[in-house]
Amino acid sequence: MNLSFAQLQCIHRTVCGLMTIWLALSGSASGLAAPPGYFKTTIPLNGPPVGLAFDADGVLYALEGAEFGSNQATLRAILPDGTFAGSFPIVGDDPENFFVGGMTYDSVTDRLLVTDNTGDGRLYAVGKNGVRETLATGIPTIAVPAVRSTGEIFVSTALGNGLGKVLQIDRTNGATSVVLSGLDYGAGLAFDANNDLIVQESDFFTFRGRLQRVPISMSPAGLTFGTAVPLLGDMQSSYGVAVDSEGDLFATGSGGLYTITIEPAAEKLFDDNSSPDQIATAITFDPGSLPFEGFAGPGGGRLVYNADFGFTTEDAFITLLMPTVPGDYDADGVVAAADYDIWKTEFGSTTELAADGNRNGVVDAADYTIWRNHLGASLSMSGAAAISVSEPATWLLLSGAFLIHMCWCWIRRRASGKDGVVLRFFCSS
């Protein structure tokens, strides 16, 4: 079992008695409604995902976490046509555990960067065949890696209560330098349309999210970092962040996937995972030839994220979202009579907008014309939509006593003589 930052949030709730132990889940994640204008499906895995990344060819890599007491994770490759291309074991340096903080794609070496916050914290470079190289060590509570388009590597750390940092890592010798300090639990990292660094963190006491932007400029001597600019605080999303091809921000956290606007600063639920106790975690985006906007079709790119993580339930699937074709108002990938029925029901509405085909905020005659002109069209099966929807597997812990025992064993292991600090993290509210 992995204990990444999102898992720490769930352990906190468990130990303090704030989280209900669910004995089962009913239904499939794919049965949830898609955002208007988007096609939604799930990709089944053999274990709970802890890292996601697209490479330059649009191949999706999902990292299935190691079980508690094991140092072997599994890297699974999924081709753009939806077929599984193989899986490869990744063995961590620690002989007992492998706690993944995050994963990203490194275009410089055509490898994947994976963090391991076991022990003193490590950054691995992993080939697409699972061959691993240790790039850096000595980074306690290392969380999420990110690579700028100019090749520089960054990671966040989650030490808590003002001790978290963003570090730049020298890819040649593993040396670290501080880019931003004073974070609580440093979480997601991404780069905006200006190639500035977007930093996501989680508050030490409330676990609410915050976003900052660190301006970056280049000189012959390397990168220069400006003063961090606060963007938004008190957010539901506090685990992962991604930027689409137009610079729009998406963030994961309690309850699902969120969109973030800067002007005006606001957070809005984009894809609901149906439970605030289930935390959306890892996220990755693959740009297409068109903007990632509703009804843009398969050229609009693909966004994949881990929708449902909880300490008592870990679902072995990931959720994929992509723009559907114009006129597909029921988001099933085909423009048919059922879509007309939705348009007829919503006609005149400014609140129910599944049939707002031109995205102007009202369902009107123009949206009927879009449906009529595209009747019979279907979402291309040449991409991610070819992946079949499946019933996700659910991983259940057997009892609350065992759950707390696991928490305590992990706390003891990670405390390293600082049990009081760690217990404060778990039991603050």
C-alpha positions as CSV (number, residue, x, y, z in Angstrom):
1,M,0.0,0.0,0.0
2,N,1.3,3.5,-0.9
3,L,1.1,6.4,1.4
4,S,1.4,9.5,-0.8
5,F,0.3,12.9,0.2
6,A,-3.3,12.3,-0.6
7,Q,-3.2,9.2,1.6
8,L,-1.8,11.3,4.5
9,Q,-5.0,13.3,4.3
10,C,-7.1,10.2,4.6
11,I,-5.0,8.8,7.4
12,H,-5.5,12.1,9.3
13,R,-9.3,11.6,9.0
14,T,-9.1,8.0,10.0
15,V,-6.9,8.3,13.1
16,C,-8.9,11.3,14.4
17,G,-12.3,9.5,13.8
18,L,-13.4,11.8,11.0
19,M,-13.6,9.2,8.2
20,T,-16.3,6.6,7.9
21,I,-15.1,3.1,7.0
22,W,-17.0,2.0,3.9
23,L,-17.4,-1.7,3.5
24,A,-18.2,-1.6,-0.2
25,L,-18.8,0.7,-3.2
26,S,-21.7,0.4,-5.5
27,G,-21.8,1.4,-9.2
28,S,-19.1,2.3,-11.6
29,A,-17.2,5.5,-11.9
30,S,-18.1,5.5,-15.6
31,G,-21.8,5.7,-14.6
32,L,-21.3,9.3,-13.3
33,A,-22.4,12.1,-15.5
34,A,-19.7,13.7,-17.7
35,P,-19.2,17.4,-17.9
36,P,-21.3,18.9,-20.7
37,G,-19.5,18.5,-24.0
38,Y,-17.1,15.8,-22.8
39,F,-16.9,12.0,-23.2
40,K,-16.0,10.2,-20.0
41,T,-14.8,6.6,-19.4
42,T,-12.7,4.6,-17.1
43,I,-9.5,2.6,-17.8
44,P,-9.2,-0.5,-15.6
45,L,-5.9,-1.3,-13.9
46,N,-4.6,-4.2,-11.8
47,G,-3.9,-2.0,-8.8
48,P,-4.5,1.5,-7.4
49,P,-2.8,4.2,-9.5
50,V,-0.3,6.5,-7.8
51,G,1.2,8.3,-10.8
52,L,0.2,9.2,-14.4
53,A,2.0,10.7,-17.3
54,F,1.7,11.0,-21.1
55,D,4.8,10.8,-23.2
56,A,5.6,12.7,-26.4
57,D,3.8,10.1,-28.5
58,G,0.6,10.2,-26.5
59,V,1.2,6.9,-24.7
60,L,-0.3,6.9,-21.3
61,Y,1.8,5.5,-18.4
62,A,0.0,4.5,-15.2
63,L,2.0,3.6,-12.1
64,E,0.3,1.0,-9.9
65,G,1.6,1.4,-6.4
66,A,3.5,-1.1,-4.4
67,E,1.6,-2.9,-1.6
68,F,2.6,-2.0,2.0
69,G,5.7,-4.0,2.9
70,S,6.8,-4.3,-0.8
71,N,9.3,-2.2,-2.7
72,Q,7.9,-3.1,-6.2
73,A,5.5,-0.9,-8.1
74,T,4.2,-1.7,-11.6
75,L,4.5,0.6,-14.6
76,R,1.7,0.0,-17.2
77,A,1.7,1.5,-20.7
78,I,-1.6,2.3,-22.6
79,L,-1.4,3.1,-26.3
80,P,-3.4,5.9,-27.9
81,D,-5.8,3.3,-29.4
82,G,-6.6,2.1,-25.9
83,T,-4.7,-1.2,-25.9
84,F,-2.3,-2.1,-23.1
85,A,1.2,-2.3,-24.4
86,G,2.7,-4.1,-21.5
87,S,3.7,-3.7,-17.8
88,F,7.1,-3.5,-16.1
89,P,8.2,-3.8,-12.5
90,I,9.9,-0.8,-10.8
91,V,11.8,-1.7,-7.6
92,G,12.6,1.0,-5.1
93,D,15.9,1.5,-3.2
94,D,14.4,0.8,0.1
95,P,14.1,-3.0,0.7
96,E,10.8,-2.8,2.5
97,N,8.5,-0.1,1.0
98,F,8.1,2.1,-2.0
99,F,5.9,5.2,-1.3
100,V,5.3,7.0,-4.6
101,G,4.8,10.8,-4.4
102,G,4.2,11.4,-8.1
103,M,5.3,10.8,-11.6
104,T,6.0,12.9,-14.7
105,Y,7.4,12.6,-18.2
106,D,10.9,13.9,-19.0
107,S,11.2,14.8,-22.7
108,V,14.9,15.4,-22.4
109,T,15.7,11.7,-21.8
110,D,12.4,10.2,-22.9
111,R,12.0,8.6,-19.5
112,L,9.6,8.9,-16.6
113,L,10.5,10.7,-13.3
114,V,9.2,9.0,-10.2
115,T,9.5,10.1,-6.6
116,D,9.9,7.8,-3.7
117,N,9.3,9.3,-0.2
118,T,10.5,6.2,1.6
119,G,13.3,6.9,4.0
120,D,15.3,10.0,3.1
121,G,13.4,10.6,-0.2
122,R,14.6,9.8,-3.7
123,L,14.0,10.8,-7.3
124,Y,14.2,8.0,-10.0
125,A,14.5,8.2,-13.7
126,V,12.6,5.2,-15.2
127,G,12.9,3.9,-18.7
128,K,9.8,2.7,-20.6
129,N,10.9,-0.8,-19.9
130,G,11.1,-0.3,-16.2
131,V,14.9,0.1,-15.9
132,R,15.5,2.5,-13.0
133,E,18.3,5.0,-12.2
134,T,18.5,7.1,-9.0
135,L,18.9,10.8,-9.9
136,A,18.8,12.3,-6.4
137,T,18.6,11.3,-2.7
138,G,18.2,13.0,0.6
139,I,14.9,14.8,-0.1
140,P,12.6,13.9,2.8
141,T,8.8,13.7,2.0
142,I,9.5,14.3,-1.7
143,A,6.2,14.7,-3.5
144,V,5.5,15.6,-7.1
145,P,8.1,16.1,-9.9
146,A,7.8,18.4,-12.9
147,V,10.0,19.2,-15.9
148,R,10.0,22.6,-17.6
149,S,10.0,22.7,-21.4
150,T,13.6,24.0,-21.2
151,G,14.6,20.8,-19.4
152,E,14.9,21.8,-15.7
153,I,13.6,19.4,-13.1
154,F,11.6,20.5,-10.0
155,V,10.1,18.6,-7.1
156,S,7.9,19.6,-4.2
157,T,8.2,18.4,-0.6
158,A,5.5,17.9,2.1
159,L,7.2,18.4,5.4
160,G,4.3,20.5,6.8
161,N,3.7,23.7,8.8
162,G,5.9,26.0,6.7
163,L,8.7,23.4,6.2
164,G,7.7,22.4,2.7
165,K,9.7,23.5,-0.3
166,V,10.0,23.5,-4.1
167,L,13.5,22.4,-5.2
168,Q,15.3,22.5,-8.5
169,I,17.3,19.3,-9.1
170,D,20.5,19.2,-11.2
171,R,19.9,16.3,-13.5
172,T,23.7,15.7,-13.8
173,N,24.6,15.3,-10.2
174,G,21.4,15.3,-8.2
175,A,22.2,18.5,-6.3
176,T,19.2,20.6,-5.1
177,S,18.6,24.3,-4.8
178,V,15.6,26.0,-3.1
179,V,13.2,27.7,-5.5
180,L,10.4,28.4,-3.0
181,S,10.1,27.8,0.8
182,G,7.5,28.3,3.5
183,L,5.0,25.8,2.1
184,D,3.1,23.4,4.3
185,Y,2.5,20.3,2.3
186,G,3.8,21.0,-1.2
187,A,1.7,19.1,-3.7
188,G,1.2,19.7,-7.4
189,L,3.6,21.5,-9.8
190,A,2.9,22.6,-13.4
191,F,3.9,25.3,-15.9
192,D,1.5,27.9,-17.2
193,A,1.3,29.4,-20.7
194,N,4.2,31.8,-19.9
195,N,6.3,28.8,-18.7
196,D,6.1,30.2,-15.1
197,L,5.9,27.6,-12.3
198,I,2.5,26.9,-10.7
199,V,2.8,25.6,-7.2
200,Q,0.0,23.9,-5.3
201,E,0.1,23.2,-1.6
202,S,-2.2,22.0,1.2
203,D,-2.7,23.9,4.5
204,F,-1.1,22.2,7.5
205,F,-4.2,22.5,9.7
206,T,-7.2,22.5,7.3
207,F,-5.8,20.6,4.3
208,R,-7.4,23.2,2.1
209,G,-5.5,24.0,-1.1
210,R,-3.5,27.1,-2.1
211,L,-2.0,28.1,-5.5
212,Q,1.0,30.3,-6.2
213,R,2.8,31.3,-9.4
214,V,6.6,31.7,-9.4
215,P,7.7,33.9,-12.3
216,I,10.7,32.5,-14.2
217,S,13.1,34.3,-16.5
218,M,16.1,32.9,-18.4
219,S,19.6,34.2,-18.6
220,P,23.0,32.8,-19.7
221,A,23.6,31.8,-16.1
222,G,20.4,29.8,-16.0
223,L,16.9,30.3,-14.6
224,T,16.0,33.3,-12.3
225,F,13.0,33.0,-10.0
226,G,10.8,36.0,-9.1
227,T,8.7,36.5,-6.0
228,A,5.9,34.0,-5.7
229,V,2.4,35.5,-6.4
230,P,-0.6,34.1,-4.6
231,L,-3.3,33.0,-7.0
232,L,-6.1,31.4,-4.9
233,G,-6.5,29.9,-1.4
234,D,-9.0,28.0,0.7
235,M,-9.5,25.5,-2.1
236,Q,-11.1,22.0,-2.2
237,S,-8.4,20.9,-4.6
238,S,-5.1,20.3,-2.9
239,Y,-3.3,17.4,-4.5
240,G,-2.5,17.7,-8.2
241,V,-2.5,20.5,-10.9
242,A,-2.3,20.4,-14.7
243,V,-2.4,23.1,-17.4
244,D,-4.1,22.4,-20.7
245,S,-3.0,23.6,-24.2
246,E,-4.7,27.0,-23.7
247,G,-3.3,27.6,-20.2
248,D,-6.5,26.6,-18.3
249,L,-5.8,25.2,-14.9
250,F,-7.2,21.9,-13.6
251,A,-6.7,20.6,-10.1
252,T,-7.6,17.5,-8.2
253,G,-8.7,17.2,-4.6
254,S,-11.5,16.3,-2.3
255,G,-14.6,15.5,-4.3
256,G,-13.2,15.3,-7.8
257,L,-11.6,17.5,-10.5
258,Y,-11.8,21.3,-10.4
259,T,-11.2,24.1,-12.9
260,I,-9.3,27.2,-11.7
261,T,-9.8,30.7,-13.0
262,I,-7.3,33.5,-12.1
263,E,-9.4,36.5,-13.1
264,P,-11.6,36.4,-11.3
265,A,-10.0,34.0,-8.9
266,A,-12.4,31.0,-8.5
267,E,-12.5,27.3,-8.2
268,K,-15.3,25.3,-9.8
269,L,-16.1,21.6,-9.7
270,F,-15.6,20.2,-13.2
271,D,-16.0,16.4,-12.7
272,D,-17.7,15.1,-9.6
273,N,-16.5,11.8,-8.2
274,S,-19.7,11.7,-6.1
275,S,-18.1,11.7,-2.6
276,P,-16.2,14.4,-0.7
277,D,-14.4,11.6,1.2
278,Q,-12.9,10.2,-2.0
279,I,-9.9,12.3,-3.1
280,A,-8.9,12.8,-6.7
281,T,-5.1,12.7,-6.9
282,A,-2.7,12.1,-9.8
283,I,-3.5,14.0,-13.0
284,T,-2.0,14.4,-16.5
285,F,-2.9,16.1,-19.8
286,D,-2.2,15.2,-23.4
287,P,-2.8,18.2,-25.8
288,G,-4.4,17.7,-29.1
289,S,-4.6,19.8,-32.3
290,L,-7.7,21.7,-30.9
291,P,-8.5,23.4,-27.6
292,F,-9.6,21.2,-24.7
293,E,-13.2,22.6,-24.9
294,G,-16.6,21.0,-24.8
295,F,-17.7,19.4,-28.2
296,A,-14.3,20.0,-29.8
297,G,-14.1,16.4,-30.7
298,P,-11.1,14.0,-30.3
299,G,-8.7,16.7,-31.5
300,G,-9.2,18.5,-28.2
301,G,-6.8,16.4,-26.2
302,R,-7.2,14.0,-23.3
303,L,-7.2,14.6,-19.5
304,V,-6.7,11.6,-17.2
305,Y,-6.8,11.5,-13.5
306,N,-7.2,9.2,-10.5
307,A,-10.7,10.1,-9.4
308,D,-11.4,7.9,-6.4
309,F,-8.8,7.4,-3.7
310,G,-9.5,6.7,0.0
311,F,-7.6,5.0,2.7
312,T,-10.3,2.4,3.2
313,T,-11.1,2.0,-0.5
314,E,-8.7,2.3,-3.4
315,D,-10.3,1.9,-6.8
316,A,-8.1,0.2,-9.5
317,F,-9.0,2.5,-12.4
318,I,-8.4,5.9,-13.8
319,T,-10.8,8.4,-15.4
320,L,-10.4,9.8,-18.9
321,L,-12.1,12.9,-20.2
322,M,-12.0,14.2,-23.8
323,P,-14.2,16.6,-25.8
324,T,-17.0,14.7,-27.5
325,V,-18.4,15.5,-31.0
326,P,-20.8,18.4,-31.6
327,G,-24.4,17.4,-30.9
328,D,-23.6,14.6,-28.6
329,Y,-25.7,15.9,-25.7
330,D,-25.9,12.7,-23.8
331,A,-22.0,12.3,-24.0
332,D,-22.1,8.7,-25.2
333,G,-19.9,9.4,-28.2
334,V,-22.7,9.2,-30.8
335,V,-25.0,11.9,-32.1
336,A,-28.5,10.2,-32.2
337,A,-32.2,10.7,-31.4
338,A,-31.5,10.6,-27.7
339,D,-29.5,13.8,-28.0
340,Y,-32.5,15.5,-29.6
341,D,-34.6,14.5,-26.6
342,I,-32.2,16.1,-24.3
343,W,-32.2,19.3,-26.4
344,K,-36.0,19.3,-26.4
345,T,-36.1,18.9,-22.6
346,E,-33.6,21.6,-21.9
347,F,-34.8,24.1,-24.6
348,G,-34.7,27.6,-23.2
349,S,-32.6,26.7,-20.1
350,T,-29.7,28.7,-18.8
351,T,-28.9,26.3,-16.0
352,E,-29.3,22.8,-17.5
353,L,-26.7,23.0,-20.3
354,A,-25.9,19.5,-21.5
355,A,-27.4,20.5,-24.9
356,D,-25.7,23.9,-25.1
357,G,-23.8,22.9,-28.2
358,N,-22.3,26.3,-29.0
359,R,-21.5,27.0,-25.3
360,N,-23.2,30.4,-25.2
361,G,-25.0,29.8,-21.9
362,V,-28.5,29.0,-23.2
363,V,-30.1,26.0,-25.0
364,D,-31.7,27.4,-28.1
365,A,-32.4,26.8,-31.7
366,A,-28.8,27.1,-32.7
367,D,-28.1,24.0,-30.6
368,Y,-30.8,22.1,-32.5
369,T,-29.0,23.1,-35.7
370,I,-25.7,21.7,-34.4
371,W,-27.4,18.4,-33.5
372,R,-29.1,18.2,-36.9
373,N,-25.9,18.9,-38.8
374,H,-24.0,16.2,-37.0
375,L,-26.7,13.5,-36.7
376,G,-25.0,10.2,-37.1
377,A,-21.5,11.4,-36.2
378,S,-19.5,9.4,-33.7
379,L,-16.4,10.0,-31.6
380,S,-13.3,8.6,-33.3
381,M,-12.4,5.2,-32.0
382,S,-8.8,5.8,-33.0
383,G,-8.0,7.4,-29.7
384,A,-8.7,7.1,-26.0
385,A,-12.5,6.6,-26.6
386,A,-11.7,3.1,-27.8
387,I,-11.0,2.1,-24.2
388,S,-13.9,0.1,-22.9
389,V,-15.8,1.1,-19.8
390,S,-15.4,-1.4,-17.1
391,E,-16.5,-2.0,-13.5
392,P,-13.7,-0.8,-11.3
393,A,-12.2,-3.1,-8.7
394,T,-12.5,-2.0,-5.1
395,W,-9.8,-2.6,-2.5
396,L,-11.1,-2.9,1.0
397,L,-9.4,-3.0,4.4
398,L,-11.0,-5.6,6.8
399,S,-11.4,-3.6,10.0
400,G,-10.9,-0.3,11.7
401,A,-8.5,-1.9,14.1
402,F,-6.2,-3.1,11.3
403,L,-6.5,0.3,9.7
404,I,-5.3,2.2,12.7
405,H,-2.6,-0.4,13.3
406,M,-1.3,0.3,9.7
407,C,-1.4,4.1,10.4
408,W,0.6,3.7,13.6
409,C,3.2,1.4,12.0
410,W,3.7,4.0,9.3
411,I,3.8,6.9,11.7
412,R,6.5,5.1,13.7
413,R,8.5,4.4,10.6
414,R,8.3,7.9,9.2
415,A,8.8,9.7,12.5
416,S,12.5,9.0,12.8
417,G,12.6,10.3,16.3
418,K,10.1,13.1,15.7
419,D,6.9,11.2,16.6
420,G,5.4,14.3,18.2
421,V,5.6,16.3,15.0
422,V,4.1,13.5,12.9
423,L,1.3,12.9,15.4
424,R,0.4,16.6,15.4
425,F,0.0,16.3,11.6
426,F,-2.3,13.4,11.8
427,C,-4.4,14.6,14.7
428,S,-4.7,18.4,14.1
429,S,-8.2,19.5,13.0
